[in-house]
Amino acid sequence: MREVETIIVGGGPAGSSCAWQLVRHGHPCLVLEKQPMPRPKLCAGWIPPKVLADLEILPNQYPHELLRLDRLRLVVGRTRRWSFRIRSHQYAIHRTDFDAWLLQRSRAEVLHHTVRRIQYVEGRYILDEEFSCKNLVGAGGTSCPVRRNLFPPHQGNLILTREAEYPAEPNCKESILWFPFAGQSGYAWYIPKRGVITIGFGGLAKEISPRSLPILWNEFIKLLEKENCWREHLPLVPRGHPYFLSPLDSVVKHHRAYLIGDAAGLATWDLAEGIGPAIESGILAARDILGMDTYHRNRIRRYSLGLLGRFFRWIWASLP
């Protein structure tokens, strides 16, 4: 059995950020990732400047496509829609490139292994009778085996999504967000990137049902057509994955086991954006392991757009 000080289950943004912080401080760790990188990852690919600040890089230091979004068009309302533009400094990335780069940048050892069984024995975690560690970090997404084996089921709101990404030069060059869409609290997005367009929507499962998703997708395509954002006869098959938005009092640490990113149900309250909270939680969990800080759920930021996000959350909840 191989013994390691810290094992991180999952090599996405949360796990790789945790590994990066540990390695840079000379702390040995091992990342167990079930799929080799780069891997396809469907995502809007929306990150605020704080993500780059947390990673301690400048925009020109990122080696792949990084599209700066200085202006957003918001379409707000239910039966009647108002459209206006706001200045908002954000970035768009391709998750396939971004995830692979983050993991490589961490300089951590990575093994391809699917974790199935975890036991806590005499102060150490035993994984599949093959690995042993003192500190265990669960970064394996919504169905993370660390949560399944050691933590209670997800608390909070379940979010359902439907997304698609396709290679094309966009008809419409600006990013658009529709509030609300897919229930009272959900929204839809259109994000043009260089040679690629990402579209989709998400909403709370308590407000929409899985059976309604095909109907909502057809309604969404009609919105895109109205905005001249859609080219007819594109062979798209939308996909999606459920994830959770956990409450502030949810348990993310037990003994020396940690949950970060989607495994902890971390996403912002205005845009349900998960990349920023994933990276922030990974770094904070690493600092807890190193004895430099304390990891709690309520330490993770709640809004992608700050006060602006709180304002628009109130606006679209009150409009007819």
C-alpha positions as CSV (number, residue, x, y, z in Angstrom):
1,M,0.0,0.0,0.0
2,R,1.3,3.4,-0.9
3,E,1.4,6.0,1.9
4,V,1.2,9.7,1.0
5,E,0.8,12.7,3.3
6,T,-2.2,14.2,1.3
7,I,-4.3,12.7,-1.5
8,I,-6.6,14.8,-3.6
9,V,-9.4,12.9,-5.4
10,G,-10.1,14.8,-8.6
11,G,-7.9,17.0,-10.8
12,G,-10.4,19.7,-11.9
13,P,-9.9,23.4,-11.0
14,A,-10.6,22.7,-7.2
15,G,-8.2,19.8,-6.9
16,S,-5.4,21.2,-9.1
17,S,-5.5,24.5,-7.2
18,C,-5.3,22.7,-3.9
19,A,-2.3,20.6,-5.2
20,W,-0.6,23.8,-6.6
21,Q,-0.8,25.5,-3.2
22,L,0.5,22.4,-1.4
23,V,3.4,21.7,-3.8
24,R,4.6,25.3,-3.8
25,H,5.0,25.0,0.0
26,G,6.9,21.8,-0.2
27,H,4.0,19.6,1.0
28,P,3.9,16.1,-0.7
29,C,0.6,15.2,-2.3
30,L,-0.9,12.9,-4.9
31,V,-3.8,13.6,-7.3
32,L,-6.0,10.7,-8.2
33,E,-7.9,11.5,-11.4
34,K,-10.1,9.1,-13.2
35,Q,-9.7,10.6,-16.7
36,P,-6.5,11.8,-18.5
37,M,-6.2,15.5,-19.3
38,P,-7.1,17.3,-21.5
39,R,-10.7,16.0,-21.3
40,P,-13.8,17.5,-22.8
41,K,-15.7,19.7,-20.3
42,L,-18.9,21.4,-21.2
43,C,-19.1,24.7,-19.4
44,A,-19.9,28.4,-20.0
45,G,-16.3,29.1,-19.1
46,W,-17.0,32.3,-17.3
47,I,-14.4,33.6,-14.8
48,P,-14.1,36.9,-13.0
49,P,-10.7,38.7,-12.5
50,K,-10.5,37.3,-9.0
51,V,-9.8,33.8,-10.4
52,L,-6.6,35.1,-12.0
53,A,-5.7,37.0,-8.9
54,D,-6.2,33.8,-6.8
55,L,-4.0,31.9,-9.2
56,E,-1.4,34.7,-9.1
57,I,-1.2,35.2,-12.8
58,L,-1.7,38.1,-15.2
59,P,-4.0,37.7,-18.2
60,N,-1.0,37.6,-20.7
61,Q,0.6,34.8,-18.7
62,Y,-2.3,32.4,-19.5
63,P,-1.1,30.3,-22.5
64,H,-4.4,29.6,-24.1
65,E,-7.4,31.6,-25.3
66,L,-8.6,34.1,-22.8
67,L,-11.3,36.4,-24.1
68,R,-11.9,39.6,-22.1
69,L,-15.6,40.6,-21.8
70,D,-15.9,44.3,-20.9
71,R,-19.6,44.6,-21.7
72,L,-22.6,42.3,-21.1
73,R,-26.1,42.6,-22.4
74,L,-28.8,41.7,-19.9
75,V,-32.3,40.8,-21.0
76,V,-34.5,41.0,-17.9
77,G,-38.1,40.2,-17.3
78,R,-40.6,37.3,-17.8
79,T,-43.6,38.3,-19.9
80,R,-42.0,41.6,-21.0
81,R,-38.3,41.8,-21.5
82,W,-36.0,44.8,-21.0
83,S,-32.6,44.8,-22.6
84,F,-29.6,46.9,-21.4
85,R,-25.9,46.8,-21.4
86,I,-23.5,47.0,-18.4
87,R,-19.7,47.3,-18.1
88,S,-18.4,44.1,-16.4
89,H,-14.8,43.0,-16.5
90,Q,-14.9,39.2,-16.9
91,Y,-13.1,36.6,-19.0
92,A,-14.2,33.6,-21.1
93,I,-12.1,30.4,-21.3
94,H,-12.3,27.0,-22.8
95,R,-12.6,24.5,-19.9
96,T,-10.8,21.7,-21.7
97,D,-7.6,23.8,-22.0
98,F,-8.0,25.6,-18.7
99,D,-8.4,22.4,-16.6
100,A,-5.4,20.7,-18.2
101,W,-3.2,23.7,-17.8
102,L,-4.2,24.1,-14.1
103,L,-3.3,20.5,-13.3
104,Q,0.0,20.6,-15.2
105,R,0.9,23.9,-13.5
106,S,0.4,22.4,-10.1
107,R,3.5,20.2,-10.6
108,A,1.8,17.5,-8.5
109,E,2.1,13.8,-9.2
110,V,-1.1,12.5,-11.0
111,L,-2.3,8.9,-11.2
112,H,-5.3,7.7,-13.2
113,H,-7.4,5.9,-10.7
114,T,-11.2,5.7,-10.0
115,V,-11.7,5.8,-6.2
116,R,-14.5,3.5,-5.0
117,R,-14.1,2.7,-1.3
118,I,-12.7,4.9,1.5
119,Q,-12.2,3.9,5.1
120,Y,-11.0,5.9,8.1
121,V,-8.7,3.7,10.2
122,E,-6.6,4.9,13.2
123,G,-6.2,8.4,11.9
124,R,-5.5,7.6,8.3
125,Y,-7.7,7.2,5.2
126,I,-7.5,4.0,3.2
127,L,-8.5,4.2,-0.4
128,D,-9.4,0.9,-2.2
129,E,-6.7,-0.9,-0.1
130,E,-4.1,0.7,-2.4
131,F,-3.5,4.2,-1.0
132,S,-3.2,5.6,2.5
133,C,-3.0,9.3,3.6
134,K,-3.3,11.6,6.6
135,N,-5.2,14.3,4.7
136,L,-7.9,13.6,2.1
137,V,-9.3,16.2,-0.2
138,G,-12.5,15.5,-2.1
139,A,-12.5,17.3,-5.4
140,G,-14.3,14.8,-7.6
141,G,-17.4,16.8,-8.5
142,T,-21.0,16.4,-7.4
143,S,-20.7,12.6,-7.1
144,C,-17.3,12.7,-5.4
145,P,-16.4,9.4,-3.7
146,V,-15.0,11.3,-0.7
147,R,-18.5,12.7,0.0
148,R,-20.2,9.4,-0.7
149,N,-18.0,7.6,1.7
150,L,-17.4,10.1,4.5
151,F,-19.9,12.9,4.5
152,P,-23.7,13.2,4.6
153,P,-25.6,13.6,1.3
154,H,-25.7,17.0,-0.4
155,Q,-27.7,19.7,1.3
156,G,-29.2,22.7,-0.4
157,N,-30.6,23.4,-3.9
158,L,-30.1,21.1,-6.8
159,I,-29.4,22.9,-10.1
160,L,-30.2,21.4,-13.5
161,T,-28.5,22.6,-16.7
162,R,-28.6,22.2,-20.5
163,E,-25.6,23.4,-22.4
164,A,-24.0,23.1,-25.8
165,E,-20.7,24.3,-27.3
166,Y,-20.0,24.3,-31.0
167,P,-17.3,25.7,-33.4
168,A,-18.5,28.7,-35.3
169,E,-17.8,32.4,-35.9
170,P,-20.6,34.1,-34.0
171,N,-23.3,36.2,-35.7
172,C,-23.6,38.2,-32.5
173,K,-20.4,39.4,-31.0
174,E,-21.6,40.3,-27.5
175,S,-22.3,38.1,-24.5
176,I,-26.0,37.9,-23.5
177,L,-27.7,36.8,-20.3
178,W,-31.4,36.3,-20.0
179,F,-33.0,36.7,-16.5
180,P,-35.1,34.8,-15.5
181,F,-35.2,31.7,-17.6
182,A,-35.8,28.1,-16.5
183,G,-38.0,28.9,-13.5
184,Q,-38.1,31.9,-11.2
185,S,-34.4,31.9,-10.4
186,G,-32.7,30.4,-13.5
187,Y,-31.1,32.2,-16.4
188,A,-29.8,31.5,-19.9
189,W,-26.5,32.5,-21.6
190,Y,-24.9,33.1,-24.9
191,I,-21.1,33.5,-24.8
192,P,-19.2,33.9,-28.0
193,K,-15.5,33.0,-27.9
194,R,-12.8,32.9,-30.6
195,G,-14.1,30.3,-33.1
196,V,-16.5,28.8,-30.5
197,I,-19.9,29.6,-29.1
198,T,-21.2,28.4,-25.7
199,I,-25.0,28.5,-25.0
200,G,-27.1,27.1,-22.3
201,F,-29.4,27.6,-19.3
202,G,-29.8,26.5,-15.7
203,G,-32.3,26.6,-13.0
204,L,-33.3,25.1,-9.6
205,A,-34.7,21.6,-9.7
206,K,-37.5,22.7,-7.3
207,E,-38.7,25.2,-10.0
208,I,-38.2,23.0,-13.1
209,S,-38.4,19.3,-13.8
210,P,-36.1,17.1,-15.9
211,R,-39.1,16.5,-18.2
212,S,-39.4,20.2,-19.0
213,L,-35.8,20.6,-20.1
214,P,-36.5,19.7,-23.8
215,I,-39.3,22.2,-23.9
216,L,-37.2,24.9,-22.3
217,W,-34.4,24.1,-24.8
218,N,-36.7,24.8,-27.7
219,E,-37.9,28.0,-26.1
220,F,-34.2,29.0,-25.6
221,I,-33.4,28.4,-29.3
222,K,-36.3,30.8,-30.2
223,L,-34.7,33.4,-28.0
224,L,-31.4,33.0,-29.8
225,E,-33.1,33.2,-33.2
226,K,-34.8,36.5,-32.1
227,E,-31.4,37.9,-31.2
228,N,-29.7,36.7,-34.4
229,C,-27.5,34.4,-32.3
230,W,-28.5,31.1,-33.9
231,R,-27.8,29.5,-37.2
232,E,-30.4,27.1,-38.5
233,H,-29.9,23.4,-38.8
234,L,-26.9,23.2,-36.4
235,P,-26.7,19.5,-35.3
236,L,-26.6,20.2,-31.5
237,V,-27.3,17.7,-28.8
238,P,-27.5,19.6,-25.5
239,R,-26.1,18.1,-22.4
240,G,-26.1,18.9,-18.8
241,H,-25.2,17.8,-15.3
242,P,-26.9,18.4,-12.0
243,Y,-24.9,20.1,-9.2
244,F,-25.7,21.5,-5.8
245,L,-25.6,24.9,-4.2
246,S,-25.0,24.3,-0.6
247,P,-26.0,26.5,2.4
248,L,-23.5,28.4,4.4
249,D,-23.6,26.0,7.4
250,S,-22.9,22.8,5.3
251,V,-20.1,20.5,6.5
252,V,-17.0,20.7,4.3
253,K,-14.4,19.3,6.7
254,H,-14.5,16.3,9.0
255,H,-11.3,15.2,10.9
256,R,-8.7,15.6,8.1
257,A,-11.0,15.1,5.2
258,Y,-12.1,18.1,3.1
259,L,-14.7,18.8,0.4
260,I,-14.0,21.5,-2.2
261,G,-15.5,22.7,-5.5
262,D,-18.6,20.9,-6.7
263,A,-18.1,18.2,-4.1
264,A,-18.8,20.8,-1.5
265,G,-21.7,22.3,-3.5
266,L,-19.9,25.6,-4.1
267,A,-21.3,28.1,-6.6
268,T,-22.0,31.8,-6.5
269,W,-25.5,33.0,-5.6
270,D,-26.0,35.3,-8.5
271,L,-24.7,33.3,-11.5
272,A,-24.3,29.8,-10.0
273,E,-20.7,30.1,-11.3
274,G,-18.5,27.4,-9.9
275,I,-14.9,27.9,-11.2
276,G,-14.1,30.8,-8.9
277,P,-15.4,29.2,-5.8
278,A,-13.7,25.9,-6.7
279,I,-10.3,27.5,-7.0
280,E,-10.8,29.6,-3.9
281,S,-11.9,26.5,-1.9
282,G,-9.0,24.5,-3.1
283,I,-6.4,27.1,-2.1
284,L,-8.1,27.6,1.3
285,A,-8.3,23.9,2.0
286,A,-4.6,23.6,1.2
287,R,-3.8,26.4,3.6
288,D,-5.8,24.7,6.3
289,I,-3.7,21.5,5.7
290,L,-0.5,23.6,5.9
291,G,-1.7,25.2,9.2
292,M,-1.8,28.6,7.6
293,D,-5.6,29.2,7.7
294,T,-9.0,27.7,8.5
295,Y,-11.4,26.3,6.0
296,H,-15.1,26.9,6.3
297,R,-17.9,27.0,3.8
298,N,-18.8,30.6,4.7
299,R,-15.3,31.8,3.8
300,I,-16.0,31.2,0.1
301,R,-17.3,34.2,-1.9
302,R,-21.0,34.3,-2.7
303,Y,-21.4,36.6,-5.7
304,S,-19.6,36.6,-9.1
305,L,-20.7,40.2,-9.8
306,G,-20.4,41.6,-6.2
307,L,-23.0,44.2,-5.3
308,L,-24.2,44.2,-8.9
309,G,-25.0,40.6,-8.7
310,R,-27.1,41.2,-5.6
311,F,-28.9,44.0,-7.3
312,F,-29.9,42.0,-10.4
313,R,-30.9,39.1,-8.2
314,W,-33.4,41.4,-6.6
315,I,-34.4,43.0,-9.9
316,W,-35.4,39.8,-11.8
317,A,-37.2,38.4,-8.8
318,S,-39.5,41.4,-8.7
319,L,-40.2,42.0,-12.4
320,P,-43.3,40.6,-14.1
